Amino acid sequence: TPGMGAKNGSIASYFYAPHPQPGRGVCFSPNGEYLVRYGFGNELRLLKAVNCSVANTLKSSTGNIRYATFSGDSKYIIAATDDMQLLVYDVEAAVAGHKAILANIDVGAEPVAFCVLSPDGKTVLSCDDDGQLETWSVS
């Protein structure tokens, strides 16, 4: 079983500046090339894992980002907002500085707590604060 390793670096300044409060979460892309940091209002911070430089800052229209993660193939970021939206971003387009939003799905009356993208990239599974699971088509 793995044990606790020694700290081998710090990248906190990239996560907090210019935001003095901590965000809600961070995750690696499955291919290990990127990190996404979320929970700074309506922003997602896409970072290059090799040096933690900011590749792009992605924004939702108005709602605060509650959760974000990568697709299994690392091509997409799926995010849930507190204004009842699911957002799908193209990572390659974001890194290149192009328009990255692929889908903006209105989920109705309940904010989404968690979301994942299916392996084929065509369906989002969401879970709201009450535990209700729903599927959404990405078009």
N, C-alpha and C positions, 0 to 999 in steps of 0.2 A: 504494500500500500504506500502511496506517496506520503511523504512527511512535509513538514513546513520547511520551505526553503528560505534562504537568506534574501533580503531585499537586494535587488540588483539594479535599481535605478528609480528615478522619480520623474514623472511627467505632469505633475499637478498643475504647473503654471499654464499648460495648454488647456486643461479642463476648466479652470476657474477664471482665468483672465478673459475678458474684462468683467466677468460675473462674480461678485463676492460670495454668493451663496452656492452651495453644492447643487448639482443637478440630481435627477432621479435615477439615472443609470448609465451604463456603458457596456458595450459588447464588441467582441472581435468578429470580423467576417469569418466564415468557415475556412476560407483559403488563407487566412492570416495576414492579408495585405492591408486591411483597414480596421479602424475602430469607429464606432458611432457613439457619440455622447449626446444624451437628451435630457430634457427637464429644465431648460433655460427658457421658459415661456414658450414661444412658438418656433424655436430654433432647434435644429439638429446640427451637430458639429461633426462632419466627416473628416477623420484624421488618417494620415498615412501611418501604418503601424511601425515602419522601419525607423522613423525619426519623430513621429507624432506631430508633424507639421499639418496645418489645416489644409485639407484638399478642397473643401467647400463648406459653406454654411447654408443649410437648406432651411427654408421657412414654410410654415403652414400659413393659410390665409389669415386666420385670427386666433384659433384655439391653441391652448398650451399643449405641448406634446406630453402624453402620459406614459407612453411605452414605445419602443422602437427595437427592431431587430433586422438582421439580414436574412435573405432567402438562403436556402441550402446550397445554392451554386454561387453565392456571393455577388450575383448580378444586380440584386434589388435590395432596397431598404423598405420595410413596411412600418408605418407609424400610426399610432392611435392618438386622437386629440380629445380634449375635454369639451369641444363643441360638436361632438358626434360625427367625426370624420375619420375615415381610414385613408391614408395616403401611401401611394407606392411611388418610389423614386428609382430611377435608373442610375446605378453607381458610376458606370463608365461615362455617361453624359455629365454627371455632377463633377467628376474629376477633371473632365475636359472644359468645364465652365459653361456648358450648354444647359438649356432648359432640361431639368431632370425629372419633373413630375410626370408620371405616366397615368396615374389614376387618382381621382379624388372621389371617394365613395361616401355618400351620406347614409348613415346607419340609423337615423330616426331619433328617438327620444332619450336613449340611454347612452352616456359616455362609455367608450370602450376601455377596458382595463388592460387587456392583452390581445395580441394578434400574431398570426403566423401566415406565411404564404406557402401554398402547396408547392411540391417539387416541380410541377410543370408551369408554375407561375400564373395559373389561370383562376385560382380560387384563394380567397382570404378566409381564414377561420378566425372569428373574433369571440371574445368573452367579455361581457359587460360586468359591472360592479355586483350584480345579483347572481352571477355565475351562468347566465344564459349564453349558450353557444349558438352561433349563427354562421352561415357560410355566405360569401359574397362573390359574385363574378367580377373578374378584372377585365375591363374592356378598353 
